[in-house]
Amino acid sequence: MKDPARIESRDLERREFQLTLFACFAIVVLAAGLALLMYPAVFADRELPPSRTPQIAFFGFCTLSCLLVAYIVDRQFTIRRLRRQMAMDRKEASEALRQATADLLGTLPNFNAFEDRLAMEFRRAVAANLKLSILVVTIKLHAAFSEPDLGMSVLGDAAKALARKLREEDSIYHLKPGFFGLILPGVDLSIAHRVSERLTEGLSVAAGASERFSFKFDVISYPEQTSSAHDLELAVSGLLQEAAPKQPATRELTHTDKR
């Protein structure tokens, strides 16, 4: 529902333009009326010796009135040009930021790099008797942000929100559109759930009040749930291959333990 107390930008410009016209018209009418009243007193009396002071004052008043009207008109056009330029600058800055955010996805490692890093981290975990957890983040875009360019920008914002909450030893991967994989060395199942709760805060901020996307976490942990690197890869591949039906864009947080 449209808020009656909210004034749109076009309405504000129209009202300001109308106010400018009214001010100019009022100045012209008042100045013309005063000039008509001054004219007989300045030029009609021919019996007295001529004096240039009233005439100078009369022409000065007329000139000042014209300059005032010209200033108001020029101010209105200047403000309109500045607003148009500011709107163009904001649009260009927004497009540049959106493009930079979308380009971030191209810099993230893909699924092949994820498999290589997973195998290496698994061997390290087995050799050092450490824990290893995989966090798969599923991002579902709101229908209003489903356009390719806009969607890439939103996914880039989600990736930045995830990366800011990770440790130095953690790594993030763009597995496929809408799916991110996080490798968490030395993290068991319970800690992985706490990590997902911390990531929820960043994603909620990135989603914004307009709910640009919803998200879901899936945790796969070694050795609680799997016993080999192949099992970890199969669990992640199974999540990526699942056909998720479309649903309203509401924020959700679920933890699915794949065994």
PASEBA-1860 file (N, C-alpha, C; in nm, 3 decimals):
! residues 259
1> MKDPARIE> 0.085/-0.120/0.000/0.000/0.000/0.000/0.088/0.124/0.000 ~ 0.050/0.221/-0.077/0.128/0.345/-0.087/0.109/0.431/0.036 ~ 0.218/0.475/0.095/0.214/0.558/0.214/0.171/0.699/0.175 ~ 0.058/0.748/0.230/0.012/0.882/0.191/0.106/0.992/0.240 ~ 0.185/0.964/0.345/0.276/1.066/0.397/0.406/1.073/0.319 ~ 0.430/0.978/0.230/0.554/0.975/0.154/0.537/1.053/0.024 ~ 0.634/1.139/-0.007/0.631/1.221/-0.127/0.731/1.165/-0.226 ~ 0.685/1.131/-0.344/0.774/1.078/-0.446/0.865/1.188/-0.500
9> SRDLERRE> 0.977/1.145/-0.559/1.074/1.241/-0.610/1.015/1.327/-0.721 ~ 0.937/1.265/-0.811/0.876/1.343/-0.919/0.776/1.444/-0.864 ~ 0.698/1.404/-0.763/0.602/1.498/-0.704/0.674/1.613/-0.637 ~ 0.788/1.584/-0.572/0.863/1.690/-0.506/0.918/1.789/-0.608 ~ 0.970/1.741/-0.721/1.020/1.831/-0.825/0.906/1.913/-0.886 ~ 0.791/1.848/-0.906/0.678/1.921/-0.964/0.630/2.031/-0.870 ~ 0.624/2.000/-0.740/0.580/2.101/-0.644/0.680/2.216/-0.634 ~ 0.809/2.184/-0.640/0.909/2.289/-0.635/0.903/2.377/-0.759
17> FQLTLFAC> 0.879/2.316/-0.874/0.866/2.393/-0.997/0.744/2.484/-0.991 ~ 0.633/2.435/-0.939/0.513/2.517/-0.925/0.537/2.632/-0.828 ~ 0.613/2.603/-0.719/0.643/2.710/-0.623/0.730/2.818/-0.687 ~ 0.823/2.776/-0.771/0.909/2.872/-0.840/0.827/2.961/-0.934 ~ 0.737/2.899/-1.010/0.650/2.978/-1.098/0.564/3.075/-1.020 ~ 0.512/3.029/-0.907/0.427/3.117/-0.825/0.509/3.234/-0.771 ~ 0.633/3.207/-0.726/0.717/3.314/-0.673/0.750/3.416/-0.782 ~ 0.785/3.367/-0.901/0.815/3.459/-1.011/0.693/3.542/-1.049
25> FAIVVLAA> 0.577/3.479/-1.057/0.454/3.551/-1.092/0.420/3.655/-0.986 ~ 0.438/3.619/-0.858/0.407/3.715/-0.752/0.501/3.834/-0.757 ~ 0.629/3.808/-0.783/0.725/3.919/-0.791/0.694/4.009/-0.908 ~ 0.660/3.950/-1.023/0.627/4.031/-1.141/0.504/4.117/-1.115 ~ 0.401/4.059/-1.056/0.278/4.134/-1.030/0.302/4.248/-0.931 ~ 0.370/4.216/-0.821/0.395/4.320/-0.720/0.487/4.430/-0.774 ~ 0.592/4.388/-0.848/0.684/4.488/-0.902/0.615/4.576/-1.007 ~ 0.534/4.511/-1.092/0.463/4.590/-1.193/0.364/4.687/-1.129
33> GLALLMYP> 0.292/4.642/-1.028/0.198/4.732/-0.959/0.267/4.848/-0.892 ~ 0.380/4.818/-0.826/0.453/4.927/-0.761/0.515/5.022/-0.863 ~ 0.560/4.967/-0.975/0.617/5.054/-1.079/0.510/5.146/-1.137 ~ 0.387/5.096/-1.156/0.278/5.180/-1.205/0.244/5.291/-1.107 ~ 0.252/5.260/-0.978/0.225/5.364/-0.878/0.339/5.466/-0.871 ~ 0.462/5.421/-0.895/0.576/5.512/-0.891/0.588/5.599/-1.016 ~ 0.538/5.548/-1.129/0.561/5.619/-1.257/0.502/5.760/-1.257 ~ 0.377/5.783/-1.213/0.326/5.922/-1.215/0.406/6.015/-1.127
41> AVFADREL> 0.450/5.962/-1.012/0.525/6.050/-0.922/0.662/6.086/-0.978 ~ 0.716/6.003/-1.065/0.851/6.026/-1.117/0.848/6.107/-1.247 ~ 0.753/6.077/-1.335/0.757/6.135/-1.470/0.640/6.229/-1.501 ~ 0.530/6.223/-1.425/0.411/6.300/-1.464/0.421/6.447/-1.427 ~ 0.488/6.480/-1.316/0.494/6.620/-1.270/0.603/6.694/-1.347 ~ 0.563/6.784/-1.437/0.659/6.860/-1.517/0.681/7.003/-1.465 ~ 0.607/7.047/-1.361/0.617/7.185/-1.314/0.740/7.205/-1.227 ~ 0.776/7.102/-1.149/0.892/7.114/-1.063/1.020/7.096/-1.143
49> PPSRTPQI> 1.134/7.148/-1.092/1.262/7.126/-1.163/1.289/6.976/-1.173 ~ 1.337/6.932/-1.287/1.361/6.789/-1.305/1.471/6.740/-1.211 ~ 1.452/6.625/-1.157/1.549/6.561/-1.068/1.570/6.417/-1.116 ~ 1.695/6.379/-1.127/1.725/6.245/-1.177/1.723/6.139/-1.067 ~ 1.720/6.180/-0.941/1.722/6.082/-0.832/1.600/5.989/-0.834 ~ 1.477/6.042/-0.844/1.362/5.950/-0.851/1.365/5.861/-0.975 ~ 1.414/5.916/-1.086/1.419/5.834/-1.207/1.521/5.720/-1.191 ~ 1.635/5.751/-1.131/1.734/5.646/-1.108/1.678/5.539/-1.014
57> AFFGFCTL> 1.608/5.585/-0.911/1.548/5.489/-0.818/1.442/5.403/-0.888 ~ 1.364/5.464/-0.977/1.261/5.390/-1.049/1.323/5.283/-1.139 ~ 1.421/5.323/-1.221/1.483/5.225/-1.310/1.563/5.120/-1.232 ~ 1.622/5.163/-1.121/1.693/5.065/-1.038/1.598/4.962/-0.979 ~ 1.479/5.007/-0.938/1.380/4.914/-0.885/1.335/4.815/-0.994 ~ 1.310/4.866/-1.114/1.269/4.777/-1.223/1.379/4.676/-1.257 ~ 1.503/4.726/-1.261/1.616/4.636/-1.292/1.632/4.530/-1.184 ~ 1.621/4.569/-1.058/1.635/4.474/-0.947/1.525/4.368/-0.951
65> SCLLVAYI> 1.404/4.411/-0.986/1.294/4.314/-0.995/1.320/4.213/-1.106 ~ 1.367/4.260/-1.220/1.398/4.168/-1.330/1.511/4.073/-1.293 ~ 1.614/4.125/-1.227/1.726/4.041/-1.185/1.682/3.935/-1.084 ~ 1.590/3.973/-0.995/1.541/3.877/-0.896/1.464/3.763/-0.962 ~ 1.381/3.796/-1.059/1.307/3.692/-1.132/1.403/3.604/-1.210 ~ 1.501/3.667/-1.277/1.599/3.588/-1.353/1.679/3.496/-1.261 ~ 1.713/3.545/-1.141/1.789/3.461/-1.047/1.707/3.340/-1.003 ~ 1.581/3.360/-0.973/1.496/3.248/-0.929/1.482/3.144/-1.040
73> VDRQFTIR> 1.461/3.191/-1.164/1.449/3.097/-1.276/1.580/3.021/-1.299 ~ 1.692/3.096/-1.297/1.821/3.029/-1.316/1.850/2.931/-1.203 ~ 1.813/2.965/-1.081/1.832/2.873/-0.968/1.753/2.745/-0.988 ~ 1.631/2.757/-1.038/1.549/2.638/-1.059/1.612/2.546/-1.164 ~ 1.658/2.602/-1.274/1.720/2.519/-1.377/1.853/2.459/-1.329 ~ 1.927/2.535/-1.248/2.053/2.483/-1.195/2.028/2.365/-1.102 ~ 1.928/2.377/-1.016/1.896/2.267/-0.924/1.851/2.144/-1.001 ~ 1.773/2.162/-1.105/1.729/2.048/-1.185/1.847/1.980/-1.253
81> RLRRQMAM> 1.941/2.058/-1.305/2.060/1.998/-1.367/2.144/1.923/-1.265 ~ 2.160/1.982/-1.145/2.238/1.915/-1.042/2.172/1.785/-0.997 ~ 2.042/1.787/-0.984/1.971/1.664/-0.944/1.984/1.557/-1.050 ~ 1.973/1.599/-1.176/1.989/1.502/-1.284/2.130/1.444/-1.287 ~ 2.230/1.530/-1.264/2.368/1.484/-1.261/2.393/1.392/-1.142 ~ 2.337/1.426/-1.026/2.352/1.340/-0.908/2.287/1.205/-0.929 ~ 2.171/1.205/-0.994/2.105/1.078/-1.022/2.188/0.990/-1.116 ~ 2.249/1.053/-1.216/2.335/0.979/-1.307/2.459/0.926/-1.235
89> DRKEASEA> 2.518/1.008/-1.146/2.636/0.965/-1.072/2.602/0.848/-0.979 ~ 2.487/0.856/-0.913/2.446/0.746/-0.825/2.422/0.619/-0.904 ~ 2.362/0.633/-1.022/2.337/0.516/-1.105/2.468/0.453/-1.152 ~ 2.563/0.538/-1.195/2.692/0.485/-1.239/2.767/0.419/-1.124 ~ 2.763/0.481/-1.005/2.830/0.420/-0.890/2.765/0.288/-0.851 ~ 2.631/0.285/-0.858/2.562/0.161/-0.826/2.595/0.051/-0.926 ~ 2.601/0.087/-1.054/2.635/-0.012/-1.156/2.778/-0.062/-1.139 ~ 2.870/0.030/-1.106/3.009/-0.010/-1.085/3.021/-0.103/-0.965
97> LRQATADL> 2.950/-0.069/-0.856/2.953/-0.155/-0.738/2.890/-0.290/-0.766 ~ 2.780/-0.288/-0.842/2.714/-0.416/-0.876/2.804/-0.502/-0.963 ~ 2.874/-0.439/-1.057/2.964/-0.515/-1.144/3.081/-0.570/-1.066 ~ 3.136/-0.489/-0.973/3.247/-0.537/-0.892/3.204/-0.653/-0.802 ~ 3.082/-0.644/-0.749/3.033/-0.752/-0.665/3.009/-0.879/-0.746 ~ 2.956/-0.861/-0.868/2.934/-0.978/-0.953/3.066/-1.041/-0.997 ~ 3.167/-0.956/-1.021/3.298/-1.010/-1.061/3.363/-1.090/-0.950 ~ 3.321/-1.065/-0.825/3.378/-1.141/-0.714/3.352/-1.289/-0.729
105> LGTLPNFN> 3.236/-1.326/-0.783/3.205/-1.467/-0.801/3.304/-1.534/-0.897 ~ 3.350/-1.458/-0.997/3.445/-1.515/-1.091/3.581/-1.541/-1.031 ~ 3.612/-1.471/-0.920/3.742/-1.492/-0.856/3.740/-1.606/-0.755 ~ 3.623/-1.652/-0.716/3.615/-1.762/-0.619/3.651/-1.894/-0.686 ~ 3.720/-1.984/-0.614/3.749/-2.116/-0.670/3.621/-2.193/-0.699 ~ 3.627/-2.280/-0.802/3.509/-2.355/-0.844/3.503/-2.492/-0.777 ~ 3.416/-2.577/-0.828/3.395/-2.708/-0.766/3.518/-2.797/-0.779 ~ 3.591/-2.786/-0.889/3.712/-2.868/-0.904/3.817/-2.832/-0.799
113> AFEDRLAM> 3.835/-2.702/-0.776/3.927/-2.661/-0.671/3.878/-2.705/-0.534 ~ 3.748/-2.706/-0.515/3.691/-2.753/-0.390/3.725/-2.900/-0.366 ~ 3.713/-2.983/-0.469/3.746/-3.125/-0.454/3.893/-3.145/-0.422 ~ 3.981/-3.069/-0.487/4.124/-3.081/-0.460/4.157/-3.041/-0.316 ~ 4.101/-2.929/-0.272/4.128/-2.883/-0.136/4.067/-2.978/-0.034 ~ 3.951/-3.033/-0.065/3.888/-3.127/0.027/3.973/-3.252/0.046 ~ 4.027/-3.305/-0.063/4.113/-3.424/-0.052/4.237/-3.393/0.032 ~ 4.297/-3.277/0.011/4.417/-3.240/0.087/4.386/-3.222/0.235
121> EFRRAVAA> 4.276/-3.152/0.266/4.239/-3.130/0.405/4.200/-3.261/0.473 ~ 4.139/-3.353/0.399/4.103/-3.481/0.458/4.227/-3.561/0.495 ~ 4.325/-3.564/0.406/4.449/-3.635/0.437/4.518/-3.574/0.559 ~ 4.513/-3.442/0.568/4.575/-3.376/0.683/4.499/-3.410/0.811 ~ 4.365/-3.413/0.803/4.286/-3.445/0.921/4.310/-3.587/0.968 ~ 4.322/-3.681/0.873/4.347/-3.820/0.909/4.486/-3.835/0.971 ~ 4.584/-3.769/0.911/4.721/-3.782/0.961/4.737/-3.721/1.100 ~ 4.670/-3.610/1.126/4.684/-3.541/1.254/4.571/-3.573/1.351
129> NLKLSILV> 4.481/-3.665/1.313/4.368/-3.703/1.397/4.284/-3.580/1.435 ~ 4.250/-3.502/1.332/4.172/-3.381/1.350/4.032/-3.398/1.294 ~ 3.946/-3.304/1.327/3.809/-3.301/1.274/3.809/-3.223/1.142 ~ 3.704/-3.243/1.063/3.688/-3.171/0.937/3.539/-3.159/0.907 ~ 3.496/-3.038/0.876/3.354/-3.014/0.846/3.341/-2.937/0.715 ~ 3.235/-2.970/0.645/3.199/-2.901/0.521/3.064/-2.832/0.543 ~ 3.057/-2.708/0.506/2.934/-2.631/0.519/2.889/-2.590/0.380 ~ 2.773/-2.638/0.339/2.717/-2.604/0.209/2.606/-2.501/0.231
137> VTIKLHAA> 2.621/-2.385/0.169/2.525/-2.275/0.185/2.444/-2.264/0.057 ~ 2.314/-2.276/0.071/2.223/-2.265/-0.043/2.156/-2.128/-0.039 ~ 2.168/-2.053/-0.147/2.109/-1.920/-0.157/1.995/-1.924/-0.258 ~ 1.877/-1.879/-0.215/1.761/-1.873/-0.303/1.722/-1.727/-0.321 ~ 1.731/-1.680/-0.443/1.705/-1.539/-0.472/1.556/-1.509/-0.470 ~ 1.525/-1.390/-0.427/1.388/-1.340/-0.437/1.353/-1.319/-0.584 ~ 1.227/-1.332/-0.614/1.183/-1.321/-0.754/1.221/-1.186/-0.816 ~ 1.222/-1.080/-0.735/1.255/-0.948/-0.787/1.402/-0.933/-0.823
145> FSEPDLGM> 1.484/-1.027/-0.776/1.628/-1.020/-0.803/1.675/-1.140/-0.886 ~ 1.586/-1.194/-0.965/1.618/-1.314/-1.042/1.684/-1.282/-1.177 ~ 1.691/-1.155/-1.215/1.760/-1.121/-1.339/1.907/-1.159/-1.330 ~ 1.970/-1.200/-1.441/2.108/-1.251/-1.434/2.206/-1.154/-1.371 ~ 2.211/-1.029/-1.420/2.308/-0.933/-1.367/2.279/-0.901/-1.221 ~ 2.153/-0.878/-1.190/2.115/-0.845/-1.054/2.137/-0.964/-0.961 ~ 2.106/-1.083/-1.011/2.126/-1.203/-0.930/2.273/-1.227/-0.898 ~ 2.360/-1.204/-0.997/2.503/-1.221/-0.973/2.552/-1.123/-0.868
153> SVLGDAAK> 2.500/-1.002/-0.870/2.539/-0.903/-0.771/2.496/-0.945/-0.631 ~ 2.373/-0.995/-0.619/2.323/-1.040/-0.489/2.404/-1.158/-0.437 ~ 2.435/-1.253/-0.525/2.517/-1.367/-0.484/2.657/-1.321/-0.442 ~ 2.710/-1.219/-0.510/2.838/-1.165/-0.470/2.834/-1.104/-0.331 ~ 2.724/-1.035/-0.299/2.709/-0.980/-0.164/2.703/-1.091/-0.061 ~ 2.634/-1.200/-0.094/2.627/-1.314/-0.002/2.765/-1.376/0.018 ~ 2.843/-1.387/-0.090/2.978/-1.443/-0.080/3.067/-1.355/0.008 ~ 3.056/-1.223/-0.007/3.136/-1.133/0.076/3.096/-1.146/0.223
161> ALARKLRE> 2.966/-1.159/0.249/2.920/-1.174/0.387/2.974/-1.303/0.449 ~ 2.980/-1.410/0.370/3.034/-1.536/0.421/3.184/-1.526/0.445 ~ 3.256/-1.467/0.350/3.402/-1.459/0.361/3.446/-1.377/0.481 ~ 3.368/-1.272/0.516/3.406/-1.188/0.629/3.397/-1.260/0.762 ~ 3.315/-1.364/0.770/3.293/-1.435/0.896/3.383/-1.558/0.911 ~ 3.467/-1.589/0.813/3.548/-1.710/0.818/3.683/-1.683/0.884 ~ 3.745/-1.790/0.932/3.881/-1.780/0.985/3.981/-1.780/0.870 ~ 4.108/-1.756/0.904/4.211/-1.754/0.801/4.231/-1.892/0.738
169> EDSIYHLK> 4.218/-1.997/0.820/4.239/-2.132/0.767/4.117/-2.188/0.694 ~ 4.003/-2.122/0.704/3.884/-2.165/0.632/3.891/-2.118/0.487 ~ 3.812/-2.179/0.401/3.810/-2.142/0.258/3.668/-2.152/0.205 ~ 3.639/-2.067/0.107/3.506/-2.061/0.047/3.517/-2.090/-0.102 ~ 3.417/-2.159/-0.158/3.416/-2.199/-0.298/3.277/-2.177/-0.356 ~ 3.276/-2.138/-0.483/3.150/-2.121/-0.556/3.123/-2.252/-0.630 ~ 3.044/-2.338/-0.569/3.023/-2.471/-0.624/2.940/-2.467/-0.752 ~ 2.834/-2.389/-0.750/2.746/-2.368/-0.865/2.658/-2.249/-0.832
177> PGFFGLIL> 2.587/-2.193/-0.932/2.503/-2.076/-0.902/2.407/-2.102/-0.786 ~ 2.420/-2.023/-0.682/2.333/-2.036/-0.566/2.387/-2.128/-0.459 ~ 2.505/-2.187/-0.477/2.561/-2.280/-0.380/2.706/-2.241/-0.350 ~ 2.737/-2.232/-0.222/2.873/-2.206/-0.177/2.917/-2.318/-0.084 ~ 3.043/-2.357/-0.097/3.098/-2.459/-0.010/3.206/-2.401/0.078 ~ 3.200/-2.430/0.207/3.298/-2.382/0.304/3.369/-2.502/0.365 ~ 3.500/-2.504/0.359/3.580/-2.609/0.421/3.633/-2.554/0.552 ~ 3.601/-2.624/0.662/3.636/-2.578/0.796/3.729/-2.680/0.861
185> PGVDLSIA> 3.860/-2.666/0.847/3.953/-2.762/0.908/3.949/-2.754/1.061 ~ 3.960/-2.871/1.127/3.964/-2.876/1.272/3.833/-2.844/1.340 ~ 3.723/-2.849/1.270/3.592/-2.813/1.325/3.504/-2.938/1.327 ~ 3.448/-2.969/1.443/3.358/-3.083/1.452/3.215/-3.040/1.425 ~ 3.121/-3.131/1.440/2.981/-3.106/1.403/2.919/-2.995/1.489 ~ 2.942/-3.000/1.620/2.880/-2.901/1.708/2.935/-2.760/1.681 ~ 3.067/-2.751/1.659/3.125/-2.620/1.630/3.078/-2.570/1.493 ~ 3.060/-2.662/1.397/3.011/-2.622/1.265/2.872/-2.560/1.274
193> HRVSERLT> 2.789/-2.612/1.363/2.657/-2.553/1.382/2.669/-2.412/1.439 ~ 2.763/-2.391/1.530/2.783/-2.256/1.585/2.839/-2.162/1.478 ~ 2.924/-2.216/1.392/2.974/-2.134/1.281/2.860/-2.090/1.190 ~ 2.768/-2.183/1.163/2.655/-2.148/1.076/2.567/-2.041/1.140 ~ 2.556/-2.043/1.272/2.479/-1.939/1.339/2.547/-1.803/1.326 ~ 2.683/-1.804/1.332/2.755/-1.678/1.313/2.741/-1.627/1.171 ~ 2.743/-1.721/1.075/2.727/-1.680/0.935/2.587/-1.627/0.907 ~ 2.491/-1.674/0.985/2.354/-1.627/0.966/2.343/-1.477/0.985
201> EGLSVAAG> 2.417/-1.424/1.080/2.412/-1.279/1.106/2.459/-1.201/0.983 ~ 2.572/-1.246/0.925/2.622/-1.175/0.807/2.530/-1.186/0.687 ~ 2.472/-1.304/0.666/2.381/-1.321/0.553/2.252/-1.243/0.573 ~ 2.206/-1.233/0.697/2.084/-1.157/0.724/2.104/-1.010/0.690 ~ 2.223/-0.957/0.723/2.253/-0.818/0.689/2.263/-0.802/0.538 ~ 2.329/-0.899/0.470/2.343/-0.891/0.325/2.209/-0.901/0.254 ~ 2.118/-0.982/0.309/1.984/-0.995/0.248/1.907/-0.865/0.256 ~ 1.928/-0.789/0.364/1.862/-0.660/0.376/1.717/-0.671/0.418
209> ASERFSFK> 1.659/-0.555/0.441/1.519/-0.552/0.484/1.424/-0.597/0.373 ~ 1.469/-0.588/0.248/1.384/-0.629/0.136/1.391/-0.779/0.110 ~ 1.465/-0.853/0.194/1.474/-0.998/0.180/1.515/-1.037/0.038 ~ 1.633/-0.992/-0.004/1.678/-1.020/-0.140/1.698/-1.168/-0.165 ~ 1.725/-1.244/-0.061/1.742/-1.388/-0.077/1.716/-1.457/0.057 ~ 1.690/-1.586/0.050/1.684/-1.671/0.167/1.802/-1.767/0.162 ~ 1.832/-1.830/0.271/1.951/-1.916/0.274/1.928/-2.036/0.365 ~ 2.009/-2.138/0.341/2.001/-2.261/0.418/2.141/-2.320/0.431
217> FDVISYPE> 2.167/-2.381/0.547/2.297/-2.443/0.572/2.281/-2.595/0.582 ~ 2.377/-2.665/0.523/2.387/-2.810/0.537/2.528/-2.844/0.585 ~ 2.536/-2.919/0.693/2.663/-2.950/0.755/2.698/-3.097/0.732 ~ 2.820/-3.121/0.688/2.873/-3.257/0.670/3.005/-3.262/0.744 ~ 3.019/-3.356/0.836/3.136/-3.358/0.923/3.204/-3.494/0.923 ~ 3.337/-3.487/0.939/3.420/-3.606/0.956/3.483/-3.599/1.095 ~ 3.481/-3.706/1.174/3.434/-3.842/1.141/3.294/-3.873/1.192 ~ 3.219/-3.770/1.239/3.087/-3.797/1.296/2.991/-3.855/1.195
225> QTSSAHDL> 2.996/-3.807/1.070/2.897/-3.847/0.971/2.957/-3.926/0.855 ~ 3.081/-3.905/0.825/3.145/-3.974/0.712/3.277/-4.036/0.758 ~ 3.328/-4.124/0.673/3.452/-4.193/0.708/3.560/-4.178/0.602 ~ 3.531/-4.113/0.493/3.630/-4.098/0.386/3.603/-3.970/0.309 ~ 3.706/-3.930/0.232/3.690/-3.811/0.149/3.587/-3.835/0.040 ~ 3.578/-3.959/-0.007/3.478/-3.991/-0.111/3.337/-3.970/-0.058 ~ 3.314/-4.009/0.070/3.181/-3.988/0.128/3.149/-3.839/0.140 ~ 3.248/-3.759/0.174/3.226/-3.615/0.181/3.188/-3.558/0.045
233> ELAVSGLL> 3.261/-3.601/-0.059/3.231/-3.553/-0.193/3.092/-3.597/-0.239 ~ 3.055/-3.721/-0.208/2.923/-3.770/-0.246/2.813/-3.691/-0.176 ~ 2.835/-3.658/-0.048/2.734/-3.583/0.026/2.716/-3.443/-0.033 ~ 2.827/-3.379/-0.066/2.819/-3.246/-0.125/2.754/-3.252/-0.263 ~ 2.794/-3.350/-0.344/2.736/-3.365/-0.478/2.586/-3.393/-0.470 ~ 2.545/-3.471/-0.369/2.403/-3.497/-0.353/2.324/-3.372/-0.321 ~ 2.384/-3.282/-0.241/2.315/-3.156/-0.210/2.303/-3.068/-0.333 ~ 2.406/-3.069/-0.417/2.403/-2.985/-0.537/2.305/-3.037/-0.641
241> QEAAPKQP> 2.282/-3.169/-0.641/2.194/-3.228/-0.740/2.048/-3.228/-0.699 ~ 2.021/-3.196/-0.575/1.883/-3.195/-0.527/1.806/-3.084/-0.599 ~ 1.689/-3.119/-0.647/1.602/-3.020/-0.714/1.514/-2.956/-0.609 ~ 1.547/-2.834/-0.574/1.471/-2.763/-0.472/1.359/-2.685/-0.538 ~ 1.231/-2.708/-0.501/1.120/-2.632/-0.559/1.125/-2.487/-0.515 ~ 1.069/-2.400/-0.598/1.065/-2.258/-0.567/0.971/-2.234/-0.450 ~ 1.009/-2.141/-0.367/0.928/-2.106/-0.252/0.945/-1.958/-0.223 ~ 0.852/-1.901/-0.141/0.864/-1.758/-0.112/0.996/-1.727/-0.046
249> ATRELTHT> 1.044/-1.605/-0.073/1.175/-1.565/-0.022/1.164/-1.524/0.124 ~ 1.171/-1.621/0.215/1.173/-1.595/0.357/1.301/-1.648/0.414 ~ 1.353/-1.578/0.513/1.479/-1.620/0.570/1.459/-1.750/0.646 ~ 1.544/-1.847/0.623/1.533/-1.974/0.692/1.673/-2.021/0.728 ~ 1.681/-2.101/0.834/1.807/-2.157/0.878/1.779/-2.299/0.922 ~ 1.827/-2.396/0.847/1.810/-2.535/0.883/1.944/-2.603/0.873 ~ 1.963/-2.702/0.957/2.084/-2.780/0.957/2.046/-2.924/0.926 ~ 2.090/-2.974/0.812/2.058/-3.110/0.770/2.183/-3.194/0.784
257> DKR> 2.178/-3.295/0.862/2.292/-3.383/0.882/2.283/-3.498/0.784 ~ 2.374/-3.501/0.688/2.380/-3.606/0.589/2.467/-3.720/0.639 ~ 2.413/-3.836/0.643/2.488/-3.954/0.688/2.513/-4.045/0.568
END
